[in-house]
Amino acid sequence: MKTYSITCADSGAACPASFTTETEGELMQHLEVHAKASHPDMKMDDETIAQIKGLVKVS
């Protein structure tokens, strides 16, 4: 089974959060909630989402 993972540090943020899920969709849902709570100034527009998806590790 594949897993999808990312840490905020992967993007250069000084944030200890990390996430690992079974699907990319679930991972993006967690990231959206986290961004709203911990990074309220971050715009979750198409460009940002594309950049985040580029940092996701699949294993």
N, C-alpha and C positions, 0 to 999 in steps of 0.2 A: 504494500500500500504506500502511496506517495504521501509525503507531508510537505506543507508549505510553511516557511518560517521567515521571520524578519525581526530585526531589532531597530529601535530608533537610532541607535549609534551607527547603523549601516548607512543612514542618511547624513551623518555628521552631527546629529543633534546630541546635546549633552543630556540624554535621558536614558534611564536604565531599562525601559520597557522592552519586553520581547514577547513574541507570539509565535505559536506553532499550531497549525490546524490540519485537518484532513482535506480541505478543499480551498481553492483560491478565493471563492466567494465568501466563505466563512472568515477567512483571514482578513479580507477587505472590510467586512462588517465590524470585526474587532478593531481594526485600525481606525475606522470612521468614528466609533465611540470614543476611542482613546484620544484621537486628535481633538475632538470637541471638548473633552474634559481637561486634557493636559496641554494642548497646543491650540487654544481658541483663536489665535491670530493666524493660524495656518489655513489657507484656502484649499479646499478639496475640489479643485477644478480638474478638468480632463487632463491638463498638462501635469499637474501634481500626481494624479492617480497613475498616469503612464510612467512617471519617474519612480513611484513607489513599486509598481509592478515589476520594473526593471531590477529592483533590488531584492526581490523575493527569491529565496533559495528553495529549490525543489529537490527533495531527496527520497 
